[in-house]
Amino acid sequence: MTIFWIMTGLATALAGLLVLAGARRGVEAEAGVDRDAAGRELAELDRLKARGLLDEAGWTAARAEAGRRLLAARRDARAPLAGPKDRVWVLAGIGATAVVSLGLYWFAGAPGMADQAYETRVRDWASSPDTLEPAQAAAVIGRIVKDRPDDHRALTLLGAARFEAGDPLGAASAFRRALAIRPDDAQSWARLGESLVRAADGQVNGDAEAAFRQALKIDPGQLGARYFLGEAALKRGDRAGAAEAWEPLIAALDPTDPRRADLRQRLQAPSGGAG
């Protein structure tokens, strides 16, 4: 940890030097722009004289006036320049800040303590399962699966936890392992399909559709699988296939459930309800 803080301080010092160097280049570039503008103005006066639009007296007076304006602008600008000592002050300030930070950490922290092992944190999470976030629950169940790799229930719980934690590929892996133990588990086939759909950003691809069909083959009452198969059929423009998947789902929903009317409307839409 101490090495980390030292490296952070060095990186901050380097950033300070880069800022100062950039500021100096910016000031010098601005001064260069002023010189270029003055040069263009004087060249324009020369062109006007050459074309006969300015006589000798007018040209001389105009050049003198341009020179006076340029000198006055430079006096008034008084642009601050970063001097060599400024870098020393910046580095000294950054160094002092780093020293104070390290001192506070040494006084209030525990610089000699090693980072807490991941397995230790997982054991602590396991002692209070009711307060865990989905990712923490997945870690705790993952440790159980590591000890009992053939535990079908633990694998299905791991898949569900990973799904809730936003890890659909990890969830699909867990459900596949569960199905290798019990291939007749319709719910795990349906959850595998849902995980693949989420991993594909909502698209029902071929693997997900195959998982949903297997779930319905084992248990026609898997309504979630029916919903996604209907979605896939509508996407293909197969309204008959969508109706075959969704009619049992519509019948199972309460008549007052707004999803029932939505599914019916999508089936009856001229475009097949895809969109």
C-alpha beads as a LAMMPS data file, in Angstrom:
LAMMPS data file: protein, C-alpha beads

275 atoms
274 bonds

1 atom types
1 bond types

-500.0 500.0 xlo xhi
-500.0 500.0 ylo yhi
-500.0 500.0 zlo zhi

Masses

1 110.0

Atoms # bond

1 1 1 0.000 0.000 0.000
2 1 1 2.865 2.395 0.845
3 1 1 4.465 1.740 -2.531
4 1 1 1.147 2.520 -4.168
5 1 1 0.973 5.913 -2.462
6 1 1 4.564 6.720 -3.419
7 1 1 3.892 5.856 -7.061
8 1 1 0.730 7.963 -6.952
9 1 1 2.722 10.947 -5.652
10 1 1 5.316 10.576 -8.418
11 1 1 2.597 10.373 -11.049
12 1 1 0.974 13.527 -9.642
13 1 1 4.303 15.362 -9.754
14 1 1 4.767 14.381 -13.371
15 1 1 1.269 15.652 -14.137
16 1 1 2.149 19.001 -12.535
17 1 1 5.222 19.319 -14.752
18 1 1 3.172 18.538 -17.823
19 1 1 0.609 21.209 -16.873
20 1 1 3.314 23.834 -16.432
21 1 1 4.975 22.891 -19.705
22 1 1 1.618 23.075 -21.494
23 1 1 0.882 26.484 -19.964
24 1 1 4.234 27.870 -21.125
25 1 1 3.665 26.568 -24.648
26 1 1 0.183 28.113 -24.660
27 1 1 1.505 31.550 -23.628
28 1 1 4.278 31.399 -26.200
29 1 1 1.813 30.346 -28.899
30 1 1 -0.462 33.288 -28.013
31 1 1 2.478 35.692 -28.314
32 1 1 3.304 34.171 -31.683
33 1 1 -0.271 34.802 -32.845
34 1 1 0.070 38.480 -31.865
35 1 1 3.267 38.815 -33.897
36 1 1 1.636 37.153 -36.898
37 1 1 -1.325 39.543 -36.753
38 1 1 0.971 42.567 -36.620
39 1 1 2.947 41.270 -39.570
40 1 1 -0.215 40.783 -41.632
41 1 1 -1.367 44.336 -40.862
42 1 1 1.937 45.846 -41.995
43 1 1 1.951 43.695 -45.141
44 1 1 -1.557 44.882 -45.976
45 1 1 -0.421 48.511 -45.693
46 1 1 2.420 47.754 -48.100
47 1 1 -0.011 46.233 -50.602
48 1 1 -2.300 49.255 -50.394
49 1 1 0.614 51.531 -51.114
50 1 1 1.781 49.390 -54.035
51 1 1 -1.726 49.561 -55.586
52 1 1 -1.747 53.335 -55.261
53 1 1 -4.445 53.397 -52.622
54 1 1 -2.106 55.001 -50.065
55 1 1 0.335 57.818 -50.763
56 1 1 3.738 58.003 -49.134
57 1 1 2.584 60.221 -46.280
58 1 1 -0.491 58.115 -45.547
59 1 1 1.515 54.883 -45.680
60 1 1 4.140 56.252 -43.286
61 1 1 1.507 57.490 -40.855
62 1 1 -0.436 54.207 -40.971
63 1 1 2.669 52.103 -40.290
64 1 1 3.606 54.331 -37.394
65 1 1 0.098 54.054 -35.942
66 1 1 0.141 50.259 -36.329
67 1 1 3.468 50.088 -34.549
68 1 1 2.180 52.221 -31.658
69 1 1 -0.913 50.009 -31.281
70 1 1 1.211 46.879 -31.220
71 1 1 3.515 48.258 -28.535
72 1 1 0.550 49.484 -26.451
73 1 1 -1.172 46.093 -26.693
74 1 1 1.964 44.319 -25.509
75 1 1 2.354 46.679 -22.571
76 1 1 -1.313 46.303 -21.546
77 1 1 -1.475 42.536 -21.919
78 1 1 1.185 41.778 -19.342
79 1 1 0.567 38.062 -19.885
80 1 1 1.823 35.980 -16.948
81 1 1 4.646 33.632 -17.900
82 1 1 5.574 30.464 -16.040
83 1 1 9.104 30.926 -14.820
84 1 1 11.655 28.239 -13.870
85 1 1 10.935 28.661 -10.139
86 1 1 7.228 28.021 -10.657
87 1 1 7.967 24.372 -11.331
88 1 1 9.863 24.117 -8.066
89 1 1 6.943 25.606 -6.134
90 1 1 4.444 23.261 -7.806
91 1 1 6.597 20.217 -7.083
92 1 1 7.135 21.377 -3.508
93 1 1 3.383 21.753 -2.976
94 1 1 2.654 18.337 -4.481
95 1 1 5.426 16.774 -2.426
96 1 1 4.140 18.345 0.774
97 1 1 0.635 17.088 0.020
98 1 1 1.951 13.581 -0.581
99 1 1 3.939 13.628 2.672
100 1 1 0.920 14.831 4.667
101 1 1 -1.300 12.197 3.041
102 1 1 1.151 9.423 3.810
103 1 1 1.522 10.694 7.364
104 1 1 -2.236 10.674 7.907
105 1 1 -2.488 7.183 6.436
106 1 1 0.336 5.939 8.658
107 1 1 -1.275 7.488 11.729
108 1 1 -4.929 6.569 11.066
109 1 1 -4.585 3.549 8.791
110 1 1 -2.912 0.186 9.068
111 1 1 0.044 0.186 6.661
112 1 1 1.381 -3.120 7.923
113 1 1 -1.881 -5.016 7.387
114 1 1 -2.100 -7.185 4.308
115 1 1 -5.101 -6.902 2.013
116 1 1 -7.986 -9.015 3.221
117 1 1 -8.145 -12.244 1.250
118 1 1 -11.136 -12.741 -1.019
119 1 1 -11.998 -16.038 0.631
120 1 1 -12.106 -14.277 3.996
121 1 1 -14.604 -11.738 2.677
122 1 1 -16.727 -14.527 1.232
123 1 1 -16.805 -16.271 4.608
124 1 1 -17.905 -13.025 6.236
125 1 1 -20.680 -12.624 3.648
126 1 1 -21.850 -16.174 4.293
127 1 1 -22.457 -15.332 7.948
128 1 1 -25.204 -12.832 6.987
129 1 1 -26.948 -14.179 3.871
130 1 1 -30.064 -12.019 4.289
131 1 1 -28.163 -8.771 3.673
132 1 1 -26.134 -9.764 0.610
133 1 1 -26.115 -8.028 -2.730
134 1 1 -26.623 -10.324 -5.779
135 1 1 -22.891 -10.333 -6.611
136 1 1 -22.015 -11.233 -3.020
137 1 1 -24.641 -13.968 -2.959
138 1 1 -23.180 -15.352 -6.185
139 1 1 -19.728 -15.431 -4.581
140 1 1 -21.022 -17.257 -1.503
141 1 1 -22.943 -19.818 -3.557
142 1 1 -19.967 -20.176 -5.876
143 1 1 -17.849 -21.287 -2.917
144 1 1 -20.502 -23.889 -2.048
145 1 1 -20.479 -25.135 -5.646
146 1 1 -16.696 -25.330 -5.539
147 1 1 -16.961 -27.668 -2.564
148 1 1 -19.952 -29.562 -4.002
149 1 1 -19.653 -29.423 -7.818
150 1 1 -22.408 -32.030 -8.311
151 1 1 -24.997 -30.218 -6.184
152 1 1 -27.786 -29.512 -8.685
153 1 1 -29.684 -27.135 -6.413
154 1 1 -26.558 -25.130 -5.596
155 1 1 -25.829 -24.761 -9.307
156 1 1 -29.327 -23.502 -10.068
157 1 1 -29.096 -21.016 -7.191
158 1 1 -25.711 -19.908 -8.510
159 1 1 -27.209 -19.337 -11.955
160 1 1 -30.054 -17.288 -10.514
161 1 1 -27.667 -15.185 -8.372
162 1 1 -25.353 -14.487 -11.291
163 1 1 -28.329 -13.541 -13.445
164 1 1 -29.482 -11.010 -10.843
165 1 1 -25.919 -9.721 -10.495
166 1 1 -25.805 -8.834 -14.193
167 1 1 -23.594 -11.744 -15.266
168 1 1 -25.728 -13.572 -17.856
169 1 1 -22.834 -15.564 -19.310
170 1 1 -21.865 -16.783 -15.852
171 1 1 -25.514 -17.641 -15.199
172 1 1 -25.728 -19.614 -18.451
173 1 1 -22.600 -21.554 -17.462
174 1 1 -24.118 -22.476 -14.098
175 1 1 -27.423 -23.566 -15.640
176 1 1 -25.597 -25.704 -18.214
177 1 1 -23.703 -27.446 -15.424
178 1 1 -26.983 -28.032 -13.593
179 1 1 -28.550 -29.484 -16.746
180 1 1 -25.595 -31.811 -17.211
181 1 1 -26.617 -33.320 -13.874
182 1 1 -30.386 -33.197 -14.429
183 1 1 -31.246 -32.750 -18.110
184 1 1 -34.968 -33.125 -17.355
185 1 1 -35.086 -29.845 -15.350
186 1 1 -37.456 -27.717 -17.414
187 1 1 -37.004 -24.624 -15.286
188 1 1 -33.221 -24.689 -15.727
189 1 1 -33.700 -24.950 -19.514
190 1 1 -35.959 -21.899 -19.384
191 1 1 -33.509 -19.986 -17.175
192 1 1 -30.670 -20.934 -19.506
193 1 1 -32.656 -19.440 -22.388
194 1 1 -33.324 -16.225 -20.446
195 1 1 -29.624 -15.906 -19.620
196 1 1 -28.689 -16.291 -23.278
197 1 1 -31.280 -13.683 -24.269
198 1 1 -29.854 -11.164 -21.804
199 1 1 -26.307 -11.926 -22.948
200 1 1 -27.445 -11.204 -26.526
201 1 1 -28.924 -7.799 -25.545
202 1 1 -32.512 -9.031 -25.680
203 1 1 -32.269 -11.016 -28.909
204 1 1 -33.654 -14.577 -28.926
205 1 1 -30.849 -16.320 -30.800
206 1 1 -30.749 -19.929 -31.934
207 1 1 -29.248 -21.312 -28.711
208 1 1 -31.804 -19.494 -26.558
209 1 1 -34.706 -20.653 -28.733
210 1 1 -33.475 -24.245 -28.532
211 1 1 -33.320 -23.992 -24.730
212 1 1 -36.884 -22.622 -24.568
213 1 1 -38.189 -25.384 -26.832
214 1 1 -36.548 -28.023 -24.671
215 1 1 -38.125 -26.454 -21.588
216 1 1 -41.602 -26.661 -23.179
217 1 1 -40.965 -30.196 -24.366
218 1 1 -40.400 -31.246 -20.764
219 1 1 -43.005 -28.948 -19.196
220 1 1 -45.543 -27.116 -21.407
221 1 1 -46.390 -24.939 -18.405
222 1 1 -43.136 -22.970 -18.642
223 1 1 -44.823 -19.653 -19.450
224 1 1 -41.593 -17.660 -19.587
225 1 1 -40.290 -19.922 -22.327
226 1 1 -43.564 -19.439 -24.210
227 1 1 -43.215 -15.675 -24.056
228 1 1 -39.724 -15.657 -25.575
229 1 1 -40.642 -18.189 -28.264
230 1 1 -43.559 -15.948 -29.241
231 1 1 -41.199 -12.975 -29.413
232 1 1 -38.856 -14.904 -31.693
233 1 1 -41.735 -15.960 -33.949
234 1 1 -43.020 -12.387 -34.273
235 1 1 -39.511 -11.226 -35.109
236 1 1 -39.522 -13.653 -38.029
237 1 1 -42.998 -12.537 -39.076
238 1 1 -44.474 -15.924 -38.078
239 1 1 -47.740 -14.825 -36.503
240 1 1 -49.101 -18.376 -36.423
241 1 1 -46.051 -19.584 -34.498
242 1 1 -46.386 -16.659 -32.106
243 1 1 -50.057 -17.462 -31.528
244 1 1 -49.214 -21.106 -30.853
245 1 1 -46.676 -20.030 -28.216
246 1 1 -48.738 -17.261 -26.673
247 1 1 -52.303 -18.566 -26.575
248 1 1 -51.668 -20.786 -23.521
249 1 1 -49.846 -17.873 -21.903
250 1 1 -52.757 -15.517 -22.555
251 1 1 -55.183 -18.058 -21.161
252 1 1 -53.107 -18.419 -17.983
253 1 1 -53.043 -14.673 -17.287
254 1 1 -55.744 -13.031 -15.189
255 1 1 -58.383 -11.333 -17.380
256 1 1 -57.552 -7.997 -15.715
257 1 1 -53.817 -8.357 -16.286
258 1 1 -52.755 -5.642 -18.787
259 1 1 -50.175 -8.036 -20.268
260 1 1 -52.998 -10.206 -21.553
261 1 1 -54.459 -7.394 -23.653
262 1 1 -50.993 -6.379 -24.863
263 1 1 -50.153 -9.864 -26.100
264 1 1 -53.522 -10.180 -27.811
265 1 1 -53.093 -6.815 -29.505
266 1 1 -49.639 -7.716 -30.770
267 1 1 -50.934 -10.953 -32.246
268 1 1 -53.704 -9.115 -34.069
269 1 1 -51.557 -6.271 -35.358
270 1 1 -51.224 -6.288 -39.189
271 1 1 -47.411 -6.256 -38.968
272 1 1 -47.359 -9.143 -36.570
273 1 1 -46.599 -6.865 -33.609
274 1 1 -42.853 -6.837 -34.178
275 1 1 -41.099 -3.646 -33.378

Bonds

1 1 1 2
2 1 2 3
3 1 3 4
4 1 4 5
5 1 5 6
6 1 6 7
7 1 7 8
8 1 8 9
9 1 9 10
10 1 10 11
11 1 11 12
12 1 12 13
13 1 13 14
14 1 14 15
15 1 15 16
16 1 16 17
17 1 17 18
18 1 18 19
19 1 19 20
20 1 20 21
21 1 21 22
22 1 22 23
23 1 23 24
24 1 24 25
25 1 25 26
26 1 26 27
27 1 27 28
28 1 28 29
29 1 29 30
30 1 30 31
31 1 31 32
32 1 32 33
33 1 33 34
34 1 34 35
35 1 35 36
36 1 36 37
37 1 37 38
38 1 38 39
39 1 39 40
40 1 40 41
41 1 41 42
42 1 42 43
43 1 43 44
44 1 44 45
45 1 45 46
46 1 46 47
47 1 47 48
48 1 48 49
49 1 49 50
50 1 50 51
51 1 51 52
52 1 52 53
53 1 53 54
54 1 54 55
55 1 55 56
56 1 56 57
57 1 57 58
58 1 58 59
59 1 59 60
60 1 60 61
61 1 61 62
62 1 62 63
63 1 63 64
64 1 64 65
65 1 65 66
66 1 66 67
67 1 67 68
68 1 68 69
69 1 69 70
70 1 70 71
71 1 71 72
72 1 72 73
73 1 73 74
74 1 74 75
75 1 75 76
76 1 76 77
77 1 77 78
78 1 78 79
79 1 79 80
80 1 80 81
81 1 81 82
82 1 82 83
83 1 83 84
84 1 84 85
85 1 85 86
86 1 86 87
87 1 87 88
88 1 88 89
89 1 89 90
90 1 90 91
91 1 91 92
92 1 92 93
93 1 93 94
94 1 94 95
95 1 95 96
96 1 96 97
97 1 97 98
98 1 98 99
99 1 99 100
100 1 100 101
101 1 101 102
102 1 102 103
103 1 103 104
104 1 104 105
105 1 105 106
106 1 106 107
107 1 107 108
108 1 108 109
109 1 109 110
110 1 110 111
111 1 111 112
112 1 112 113
113 1 113 114
114 1 114 115
115 1 115 116
116 1 116 117
117 1 117 118
118 1 118 119
119 1 119 120
120 1 120 121
121 1 121 122
122 1 122 123
123 1 123 124
124 1 124 125
125 1 125 126
126 1 126 127
127 1 127 128
128 1 128 129
129 1 129 130
130 1 130 131
131 1 131 132
132 1 132 133
133 1 133 134
134 1 134 135
135 1 135 136
136 1 136 137
137 1 137 138
138 1 138 139
139 1 139 140
140 1 140 141
141 1 141 142
142 1 142 143
143 1 143 144
144 1 144 145
145 1 145 146
146 1 146 147
147 1 147 148
148 1 148 149
149 1 149 150
150 1 150 151
151 1 151 152
152 1 152 153
153 1 153 154
154 1 154 155
155 1 155 156
156 1 156 157
157 1 157 158
158 1 158 159
159 1 159 160
160 1 160 161
161 1 161 162
162 1 162 163
163 1 163 164
164 1 164 165
165 1 165 166
166 1 166 167
167 1 167 168
168 1 168 169
169 1 169 170
170 1 170 171
171 1 171 172
172 1 172 173
173 1 173 174
174 1 174 175
175 1 175 176
176 1 176 177
177 1 177 178
178 1 178 179
179 1 179 180
180 1 180 181
181 1 181 182
182 1 182 183
183 1 183 184
184 1 184 185
185 1 185 186
186 1 186 187
187 1 187 188
188 1 188 189
189 1 189 190
190 1 190 191
191 1 191 192
192 1 192 193
193 1 193 194
194 1 194 195
195 1 195 196
196 1 196 197
197 1 197 198
198 1 198 199
199 1 199 200
200 1 200 201
201 1 201 202
202 1 202 203
203 1 203 204
204 1 204 205
205 1 205 206
206 1 206 207
207 1 207 208
208 1 208 209
209 1 209 210
210 1 210 211
211 1 211 212
212 1 212 213
213 1 213 214
214 1 214 215
215 1 215 216
216 1 216 217
217 1 217 218
218 1 218 219
219 1 219 220
220 1 220 221
221 1 221 222
222 1 222 223
223 1 223 224
224 1 224 225
225 1 225 226
226 1 226 227
227 1 227 228
228 1 228 229
229 1 229 230
230 1 230 231
231 1 231 232
232 1 232 233
233 1 233 234
234 1 234 235
235 1 235 236
236 1 236 237
237 1 237 238
238 1 238 239
239 1 239 240
240 1 240 241
241 1 241 242
242 1 242 243
243 1 243 244
244 1 244 245
245 1 245 246
246 1 246 247
247 1 247 248
248 1 248 249
249 1 249 250
250 1 250 251
251 1 251 252
252 1 252 253
253 1 253 254
254 1 254 255
255 1 255 256
256 1 256 257
257 1 257 258
258 1 258 259
259 1 259 260
260 1 260 261
261 1 261 262
262 1 262 263
263 1 263 264
264 1 264 265
265 1 265 266
266 1 266 267
267 1 267 268
268 1 268 269
269 1 269 270
270 1 270 271
271 1 271 272
272 1 272 273
273 1 273 274
274 1 274 275
